[in-house]
Structures are given as C-alpha cells and as structure tokens.
Amino acid sequence: MPAVMSPEAPSAAATSAATPDAEASAAPAARRRAPGGSAATAELGNEAYLAALAGLAGMGPARLERLLGRWGPAEAWGVLVAGRLADAATTARVGERVARRWIRDAAVADPTEMHRRHSESGVTVARRGSPGYPKRLQGDPEPPAVLFRQGEPDILERPTVTIVGTRRCTRYGADVAFELARTAAAHGVAVISGLAIGIDAAAHAGALAADEAPPVGVVGSGLDRIYPRENAVLWKIVAQRGLLLSEAPLGTPPERWRFPARNRIMAALGDACIVVESHADGGALGTVTEAARRGRTVAAVPGPIRSPASAGSNRLIAEGCGVVCDVEDLLVLLDVERARLPLRVPPADAQPTSEGTAETILDAFDWMPATLEMLAARTGTDLGELSWHLENLIAAGLLARQGLWYERRAEQPSAAARRA
C-alpha cells in the first residue's frame, strides 16, 4: 500500500524564505502587543491561543503537540511573541527559518480576534484531553493536538463507518456509495467521509437522504473555507445536520499536505473503512493504510476488472481485505445489532435514480435558475436526496451549476438521458 505523507510535512508557505531581520523586528513588536505573561494574555482563554498557534504557516499537528507538550497554549504563544527563536525551534524541532516565520506572524496576529471569529461562527476549539475532544482519538498514535468542530461530538458515540473512494468515480461507484451510506445511516451508523467530490459526496448525500444518523465530514481546510466549491451546498447541510471536523482554524486555505493528514483522522474515527472505488494510486489507499495501522476493519467494493476506477479497490480484495457486495455485507461487517438500532430504510420509490423524481425536479425549474433550498420547497424532496438527484442531472448534461445556483440546459435531452 502507498505510504501516507507525514501529517507534519510543511506547506509551501512554511518553507518560504523569511527576511533575515525577522527575529529582531518581531520581538519588540510582540512585546508592545501582548507579552507572554501580561494580564491580557492571562484573561484570554486557551482556545484563542490554540487557534492562533494552529493557524501559523507550517504548524503541523506533530509540531504543535511538541510545543504544547512543553508549554500551555498561552505560554507557547508568549514564547513566540517574545521572539525566543532558539526555544521555539528546538522544542518544535524545526529549522530557524520556520521558527522565524512563526515569530514574525505571531507579532502581527490577534488571538482575541481569532477567538471572536470562532465564537461567532459556532466553531468549538478542543485540545486533546478536553471534554469536547473525540474519545476515539485520545489514544491514537498520531492524535490531533487540537480540533475545530461544528456540530455535536456525541454523534461519534454511535457505530461509525468511514466510506472513501476516488474523486473520479463512475456512476456505478457513486450509486453504490450512496446506497451503502444511506443504509448504514438508516441503521443508526454515522457515515464519515472527507466532503470531496466523487465517492465522498455520494456517501454524504446518501447519509443525509436516510435522515437518521447524522454524517461526519473531516476536511483539510478551515471550516469556513469550503473546498471544493462544487460541494458548497452539501458542506453546509452536513454542518447543519451533522458534524464537521478540522485540524485547521478558520481562514486556513486548503493545502496539499493537509489532505493526507486528515485521512488518518477519518481512519481513526471509523469502526471500519470501506473503499468503494479507487484508482491504482488513489488517495483512498492512504486512508486504508491508516485504518490498518489502527487495527480497523478494511473492506472494498469489487468493480469491473477493466475499470481504472476500480483498480486499487480490486487489488485490496486480491490482497485479502474484506469484501462488500451489498448492504447486508456492510451491516455484518459493522456488527450492527439491529435490535437496538433504528431501521428506517427509505422506501423503494425513493431510489436516487427514480425517473419520476428527476422529471419533477426538472419541471420545478421553469427555465429559471434556482437554489437547492428553492427546489426543495418546490418538490418536497429531502435535501440530501435532492443533492444526489442534482448531481446525477448535471452528470447527464441536463443541468448546469454556477455557485449555489442550478439552471436547466437549453438543449432538449434525449429519452435515454432523462433516465440517467
């Protein structure tokens, strides 16, 4: 299986050159703003300094954990604003260039403002070991030093399953991911995925369509930096009805190194990890590696042997991982006790490929742009299921999307396309 990029691998920003006089200029400015032992520092809660520290460029989880292993959050921030270059570099085990960047950025950052932004956005900051920190991550070999959360953490007290796969999925893979997630959620199992396009989006849409167990999204950016933008509506629905988690504070852009890092969190949170479709070198295989490291059950959905989208998942099966061929396999794999879990499986006439529902949605446009919420009100369709239908209609060439707005294409589709 492919190696997973280290969670503390620096971003491009972290390795950019700093000015030689950064340390000298940062320290006086920092002392003018908020010295480490000042009354202002003492009055502000740890959450503010955790967010400020986590937001520094190149501050991976291992580096942050090292700082917090020696100092408390406020004290660690005070070390930086005081310009203590050697202490910061030695403790975090980073080069002087990275430490100088932290000192320079800390001199102009405002933890009070960061705290206000998180509070007003309903984002909770949880240090490892605090009451709001997921119990499933407490004993993890690479636990996040801090997590940012929207939603209630008790969702993770349920049975959980992590469903992952390729962004370049086939219609077969998307349909299977949707069906597995919907059935799992209908039986009280929280579905975990990464809110990427493709299999992730299909799994989240399926979980929402069940309207039972709330879904969990683990993302690689700040909770206000939606990525990819195509999933903006789905992201917001998961935030409203489920749980969103990130290691990054608000305002953090998506960076390449954060996505392999977040895979270990998805793997650790799931009782099992299911790969629906994966290319031979797909990122989902990294999540499998992390799940196997943690002793989680790993299974894959078999796909056509000629399909590149199933090359990686088929290889997992050949190497001896579990096989999921239908929803019954999934429930057995999760050891779901049906007697104590709800069984609200959606009726057959609510299948996502229903031609009647697709026709109803198309008719609801009246050739004018509409948002997801507008279409839900016009059709009476559940938001999760509606999101799924809209993605299918876009793939079939019947709709176009611009931001949060959907619009019918002017071309008249063929009968075959309408059945897509």
N, C-alpha and C positions, 0 to 999 in steps of 0.2 A: 504494500500500500504506500502511497506517496507520503513523504514527510510533510508535516504541517509547519508552516512558518512560525517562528518563535513569537509569542504574544508581545514580547518587548522589543521586537525589531523596530528601529526608528523610522519615522516618516521622513519624507524628503525635507519637510520643514525643519525637522530636528537636526538634520545633518548640514544645513546651510551654514555658510561662514558667518561668524559674528564679528563685529568690529573689535579691534584689539583693545580699545579703551572701554569696552562694555562694562567690565567689572568695576573699574574705577568710577565711571559715571553713574552706575546703577546704585551703588551703596549709599551715597549721600542722598540721592532722591528717595530711596527706600526709607531712610531714616526720617526724612521730612514727612513721609506719608503715614507710615504705621510701623514703628519699631516693634520687634517681636514681643517685647514684654509690656507694651503700652496698655493703658486702660481700654482703648478702643479695640485692641486685639482680644483682650480678655472678655469683653462684652459680647463679641460676635461668636455664635455657636460653631462647633466643629464642622457642621455641614457646609458652611460657607468656605472654610479653608480646604476641605476635601474637594469641593467643586473647583476651587481655584488651582489647587495642585494638579488635579486630574486634567485640567484644561491646558496645561503647559505643553508646548510642542515637544513631541518625542517622549512624553511621560507614559511609558508603557506600564502595565499592571505590576510587573516584577520590580521595576524601578520605584514605583510609588510604594509598594509594600516594604521595600528596604528603608525608604525614608521614614515611613510610619512605624517601622519596627524599632527605630531609634528615638524618634520624637513623636509627640502628639501632632495632630494636624496644624494647630495654631503655631506651635513651636517650630515645626518644619517650615511653615511659611515665613516665620520670623527669621530663620536662618538664611533664607533666600533674600528677603528684603534688606537684611543686614549686609548682604554681599559676601557671605562666608563661603567663598568658592571652594576651597580645599575640603571643608566639611561636607558640602553638598556633593561634590564629585566623588569623594571617597566612599561616602555612605551609599549613594545610589549606584556606584560602580560604573560611572560614565566618564567620558573624556572631559577635559576642561572646556572645550568648545560648547558642548551640550549644557554644561553647568552654567557657563557664562550667559547662554541664551535664556536659561531659566531665571537667572538673576536679573537680566535686563527686562524680561517680560513681567516679572513679579513687581518691578519698580513702578510700572505703569498700570498694573491690573488693579481692580477694585473688588475684593471679596464681598463687600457689602452689596454692591450692585448685582453680583452673580447670585447671591443669596436671595435678593428680591426677585430676580427673574425666575428662579426655580420655584419660589413660593407662589408667585402669581400664576405660574403655568401649571401648578398642581404636580410638580415633579419632586419626588422624595429622594433624598440622598441617604444611602445606607452604607455605613462602614462595616466591614466584615466583623461579625460578632455582635452587631447591634440587633435589636428585636425585629426590625424590618428586613433583615438580610435573609435570603432563602436558605433554609436549613440544608437543602440538598447540596449547597456549595460550600458549607462550612468546612468539611474535611477533604475538599477537593485537592488534588496535587498542585493545581495552579489556580487557586481561588482569586476572583477579582478582589482587589483591595477595596474598591468602592463600587456601588451600583446605583444607577439613576433609574427611577421607576415611575411609571404612570399606571395606576390600577392597584388592585389589592393583591398582596403576595400570597394570601391564603389559597388562591387558585392553584398554587403549586402543592397544596396538601392533597390534591386529588391524584389518582393514577395519571401518568403523563406518557406521551409518545412524541418523539421527535421525527418529523417527516421532512426529508430533504431530497434534493434532486437537481437536475440541470436547469439553467435558465432557458436553454434552447430545447425545450421539451416538445414532444409530439402531442397531437390531440389525444392519442391513446394514453400517454403518461399523465396529461392534465386531468383526463376523465378519471383515471384510477386514483390519483392523489385526492381529487375532490371526493370521490366515493368513500375511500378509506378514512379520510379525515371526518367526513360527515357522520359516518357510522361510529367512529371512535368517540366523537363528541356527544352523539346521541346516547351513548352508553356511559356518559359521565367522565370520559377521559379527556384531559386538557391536551390539545394539539399544539406542539411547539414547532416553530419554523422561523426563517430569517427575513420574511417580508421582501424577498427578491422577486423578480418576475419569474414566470415559469412554474415549476413544481411548488415552490414556496407559496406563491399567490394562490394556486389552486387548492392547496391544503388549507390555507387560512379561510378562503371562501367557503370550502366545504364545512369547516368547523362552525363558521358563522351561520350557515344555512341550517344546521341542526338546531340552533337556538337552545342549546343545553349547556354543556361545559364551555366556559369562555376560552378563547385561544390565547396563546402566549407568543409574542414576537420578540426576538432578540436581534438588535440592529447594530450596525457598525458606524454610527454617527450619533450626534446629539439628537435627542428626541424631538427637536424642532426642525431638524434638517432632513426632510423626507427624501429618501433615496431607495429605489429610483423614483422619479417624479410620476411615472406611469401608475404607480401604486398609491398615489396620494389619497384617494378615497378609501381604499382598503386599509391603509395605515391608520387613518383617522377612526374608522369603525372599530378596528382592533383596540385602539387606545380607549375608545368609549366603552366597549363591551368586554374587554379582556385585560391583558397585562402587557405592557411594553417595558423592556429592559435594555440598558446600555451601560457600558463602562465609561462613556464619554459624557461630559456635561453639555448643557445647552449651547448651541452655537458651533459645536465641533463639526467640521465638514467630513464627509466620507473619505477615508484614506485607505489605500490598498491594504496596508498591514492590519487594519482593524477587522477585516472580514475573516481571515483565517483565525485571528484571535477570538472572535465571537463564536466560532464553531465549537470551541471547547466548552463554552457555556451552554450552548444548545445540547451538546452531548451529555454534559453533566446533569442537566435538568430532566432529561427523559429517562423513564424506566426502560425504554427500548428505543432504538434508532432504526427507522425504515427508509431505505433508499428506493425511490420509485423509478427514476431513470437517472443514469449518469453516463457521460461520455468516458472514454478510457482514462482521461486525465482530469476528470471533473472535480470541482471543489468539494462536492458532496463526499468524496472519498476521504477528504481531510476530516470531516465530521465523523466518519466511520472509524478512522484511526483513533480519534479522541475518545469515542464511545468505547472502543475495545480496550483502551488503556484503563478505563474506569470500570471495566467489568460489566458494561451494559450489554444487553442482548442486541445483536445486529441482524437484520434481515433485509432482503431485497426482493423487489418485484421482477419476475422474469419478463423479458421483452423479446421481440423478434431478433434473431441472430444476425440479420442483415442491417439492423438499425444502429447507426453510430450512437444514437442517444441511449441505447441500452448496453453498449459495450462494457462500460465499467460495472454496472449493476449485475450483468450476466457473469462477469468474471468473479465478482464477490460470491455468487452462488456456487460457481465452479470450485472456489477455494474453501467452501464449506460453511458459509454463513447460512442463516435461516432463510426460508422461502415464504413469501406471502403471495398466494394466488387469489385469495378472495377475502372478504371481510371476516369470515369465520376464522381464517388463519390468523388474522390480526388480533382478534379477541382472545384466541387461545394463547398467542404469543405474549399478550399483556396479562394473561391470567386474570381476566376480568371476572369478578364474581357478580353474575347477572342478578342474583337475588337481592343484592344491596345497592345496585346502580339503576338509574332510570333507563327506560328502554324506548325513548321517544324517537324511533326511526321515522323519518319523513315518509309520507305515502308515496306509492309508485307514480302517481300522477304529478309529483313534484320533481321528477328527474330533470337534471340540468339540460338535457338535450331535447326536452319537450318542444315539439314544433309549435304547439298551440301557444305556449308561453312566449316563444320567440316572436311569433306573429303579433301577440298582444303588445309586447314591448315596442316593436317597430311601429305599430299603429299609434302608440302613445306619443310619438314624436310630432306627428302632424307637420313634418318637414321643418321644424324649428329646433334649434339647439336646446338641450335640457341637461340638468344635473342629475346625479344619482338620486338625490332626495326628491326631486320633482317627478322622476319616473316611478319611484317607489310609491309616491302618493297617487299617481295616476293608475298604476297597475295593481296596487295592493300586494306586491311581491316583496318578500323578505329581503332586506338589504344585502345579506350575504349571498343568497341565491341570485338576486338581481345582478350583483357584481360579476358573478360567474357567467350569466347569460350575455352580459355586455361584452365580456372578453371574447366569448365564442363568436358573437356577431361581428366584432372587429376583425377577428381572425378570418371570418368568412367574407370579409370585404363589404359588409352591409352597413357598418358604422365607421365613423372617424372620431378621434378624440383630440381635443385641444384643451390641455389643463384639466379642469374639473368639468368641462362641458363635452357632451356627446352629441353627434349630429349624424343624421341619415345621409348616406351617399346618394347622389343623384341618379346613378345607374340603376336600372331595374334588374334585380338579381334573378338568376335562373331558379327553377323549382328545386334543383339539387342544392344550390347554395342556401336556399331558405331552410332546408332540412339540416344544415350543418350545425 
